[in-house]
Amino acid sequence: MNEEKQEQTTTTNVNPFLNPIQIIEPENKLPDFTFEQLSPEIKGLLEGQGWTDLMPVQRKAIPYMLAARDMLVQSKTGSGKTGAFVIPLLQVIVREHKFPQALILVPTRELAQQVHGEIEKMTKSVGIKSVAIFGGVSYEPQLRALREGVHVIVATPGRLLDHAQRGNVDFLSVRDLIMDEADEMLSMGFYPDMQRVRRYLNKDVSCTMFSATIPQTVKSLAREFQRKDAGFLSLSYDKVIANNLEHRYYMTDVMDKDTMTIKVLEWENPDSCMIFCNMKRDVSYLEQVLTNYGFHVGALSGDITQKLREKTLNDFRAKKVNILICTDVAARGIDVTHVTHVIIFDHPDDHEVYVHRSGRTARAGRSGVAISLITPVEEIELQKTAADFGIQFVKMPAILEEDLANRIRQRTAAALDREKRVIGQMAKDRHRRYLPLVEEMSAIPENKEVLAYLLDRYYWHAMDKDVHEGKPEEKEG
């Protein structure tokens, strides 16, 4: 993506999602779009739903979509992103042409249903038809909608590719490609599928990408899918200024830090992570806990031999292990530029040490995330660190077990979908031998645990493979 000069505007008296604290716009920026500029029909439709004005991300993003300019847009979930890409589509879709003209890719079935629901509300009685395409449900209703004719497709990449390979989707008229929550799609392992979807589209299709965060992987993705003159638009609704390093923290009890570490690792699914502990005994303990859970980890502390230290470092540099647990002393002299995440298991007594730890990521022009696990007592020290160094920490909501389990199920389904599409006919014939056994096992409650065990084994294998192959290569600069 073109490295453009960026103009910054600051707004005070913040009301979340109404007044962003900071807006970054491309050099050749376009004037804001206003509610009054909507076509009378669309304006009347929105007014009937209670709209009286556009939200900031809508005012800023709509002009670029109408001008067919590729954009990477940073804006939080809940800030009005859906309207920012649906409203301009309503303005340009040719209703008489009942073929897909816009393709919206999303990471989960829930988001596909949500976006599709918003489109249906906004297009009520205006003759614009849409369909939500996602896995885990019957193909038939989706196929029927495609045959009857739709203008907008909202889809998860895996199921869309299934339809595409069966010849069910006509991509010839697609003018706009929208990727919503691009950072989440990468976290879910959809990068190879997004590449395959792009090959079905015309080369001159406009691509608008939305992401709550803009790590290096999202920037790399944008360069692959967008034209060289693509612009960057960022709206920050809190005190987090878009830069290379994000500082987050989770509240936890001291006895639950090991469990919280596992949750954060499963939620983030990092490419490469360093975990810092204050004490050598915690390094050893955490190494055992994470290894027993199934992670590939290495550990560095003052107790290990020089030979083992060199092997552990070489494995981490070569990405044979993607998690390195260490103390500050043991980490001295380590210079690894591919670290995407740093987890602070214990907040250091010396606030400057936090700066050194967090600085292990976001190196050589890359982006990174520093995540602290904080007890109520440590939160006081965290606030002092923030004041001492001007660091703006984001307090993250608790990771609920239900949400985490759902995230992992979706990742597993996505990985299985990807592999299923490339299976040859002979392998498919071989697999069919097991269908009677699957039916038998799924009918017996006790045997369902065996199936869960097999899915879990597959998940860990697939995620380990994704660490090395599943995301865009990070480039410096």
RADAGI-V373045 format. One record per pair of residues at least 6 apart in sequence whose C-alpha atoms are under 6 Angstrom apart, sorted by the first residue. I is the first residue (numbers start at 1). J is the second residue. D is the distance in Angstrom with one decimal. If there is no record, write none. Layout:
# RADAGI-V373045
I:J:D / I:J:D
This chain:
# RADAGI-V373045
1:223:4.9 / 1:228:5.2 / 1:230:5.9 / 2:228:5.6 / 2:229:5.5 / 5:27:5.6 / 6:25:5.8 / 6:26:5.4 / 6:27:5.7 / 7:24:5.6 / 7:25:5.6 / 8:23:5.7 / 8:24:4.8 / 9:22:5.7 / 9:23:5.3 / 10:21:5.5 / 10:22:4.8 / 11:21:5.1 / 16:237:5.9 / 17:79:5.1 / 20:235:5.9 / 20:236:5.4 / 20:237:4.4 / 21:236:5.7 / 21:237:5.5 / 22:235:5.9 / 22:236:5.2 / 23:234:5.5 / 23:235:4.7 / 24:233:5.6 / 24:234:5.0 / 25:233:4.8 / 26:231:5.5 / 26:232:5.7 / 32:59:5.1 / 32:60:5.3 / 33:59:4.7 / 33:63:5.9 / 35:53:5.5 / 35:54:5.9 / 58:84:4.2 / 62:84:5.9 / 62:88:5.8 / 68:206:5.6 / 70:206:5.7 / 70:207:5.1 / 70:208:5.4 / 70:230:4.7 / 71:208:4.9 / 71:230:5.3 / 71:231:4.8 / 71:232:5.7 / 72:209:4.8 / 72:232:4.9 / 73:209:6.0 / 73:210:4.8 / 73:233:4.8 / 73:234:5.7 / 74:210:5.9 / 74:211:5.0 / 74:212:5.4 / 74:234:4.5 / 75:212:5.0 / 75:235:5.4 / 76:212:4.6 / 98:149:5.0 / 98:150:5.5 / 98:151:5.8 / 99:149:5.7 / 99:150:5.5 / 99:151:5.4 / 100:150:5.6 / 100:151:4.3 / 100:152:5.4 / 100:174:5.7 / 101:151:5.3 / 101:173:5.2 / 101:174:3.9 / 101:175:5.4 / 102:152:4.9 / 102:174:5.2 / 102:175:5.9 / 102:176:4.8 / 103:153:5.0 / 103:177:5.0 / 104:154:4.7 / 104:178:4.6 / 104:179:5.9 / 105:155:5.1 / 105:156:5.7 / 105:179:4.9 / 106:156:5.2 / 106:180:5.3 / 107:156:5.6 / 107:185:4.8 / 109:134:5.5 / 112:132:6.0 / 112:154:5.9 / 112:155:6.0 / 116:132:5.9 / 129:150:4.9 / 129:151:5.4 / 130:150:5.2 / 130:151:5.8 / 130:152:4.5 / 130:153:5.7 / 131:153:5.2 / 132:154:4.8 / 132:155:5.7 / 133:155:4.5 / 134:155:5.7 / 134:156:5.3 / 134:159:5.2 / 135:159:5.3 / 157:193:5.8 / 158:417:6.0 / 171:201:6.0 / 175:205:5.0 / 176:205:5.7 / 176:206:4.9 / 177:206:5.9 / 177:207:4.7 / 178:207:5.8 / 178:208:4.9 / 178:209:5.7 / 179:209:4.7 / 180:210:4.9 / 181:210:5.6 / 181:211:4.6 / 182:211:5.2 / 183:211:5.7 / 188:411:5.1 / 189:470:6.0 / 191:471:5.7 / 207:226:5.9 / 215:367:5.0 / 216:366:5.6 / 216:367:5.0 / 217:472:5.8 / 244:362:5.8 / 244:367:4.3 / 245:362:5.7 / 245:367:5.8 / 245:368:4.9 / 245:369:5.6 / 246:369:4.8 / 247:370:5.0 / 247:393:5.0 / 248:371:4.8 / 248:393:5.3 / 248:394:4.6 / 248:395:5.9 / 249:371:5.2 / 249:372:4.5 / 249:373:5.8 / 249:395:5.2 / 249:396:5.9 / 250:373:5.2 / 250:374:6.0 / 250:396:5.4 / 251:374:4.9 / 251:375:5.8 / 252:374:5.8 / 252:375:5.2 / 253:375:5.4 / 271:467:5.1 / 272:322:4.6 / 272:339:4.8 / 272:340:5.4 / 273:323:4.8 / 273:339:5.6 / 273:341:4.7 / 273:342:5.5 / 274:323:5.8 / 274:324:4.8 / 274:325:5.9 / 274:342:4.9 / 275:325:4.6 / 275:342:5.8 / 275:343:4.6 / 275:344:5.9 / 276:326:5.3 / 276:327:5.6 / 276:344:5.1 / 276:345:5.7 / 277:327:5.2 / 277:345:5.3 / 277:346:5.5 / 278:327:5.9 / 280:301:5.8 / 283:326:6.0 / 296:321:5.2 / 297:321:5.5 / 297:323:4.7 / 297:324:5.7 / 298:312:5.8 / 298:324:4.8 / 299:324:5.6 / 299:325:4.7 / 299:326:5.7 / 300:326:4.7 / 300:330:5.6 / 301:326:5.8 / 301:327:5.8 / 301:330:5.0 / 315:321:5.8 / 337:363:5.5 / 339:361:5.1 / 340:361:5.7 / 340:368:4.8 / 341:368:5.7 / 341:369:4.9 / 341:370:5.9 / 342:370:4.7 / 343:370:5.9 / 343:371:4.8 / 343:372:5.7 / 344:372:4.5 / 345:373:5.5 / 351:385:5.3 / 358:370:5.4 / 361:368:5.1 / 362:368:4.4 / 364:476:5.9 / 365:476:5.4 / 365:477:4.6 / 412:459:5.5 / 441:447:5.2 / 442:448:5.6
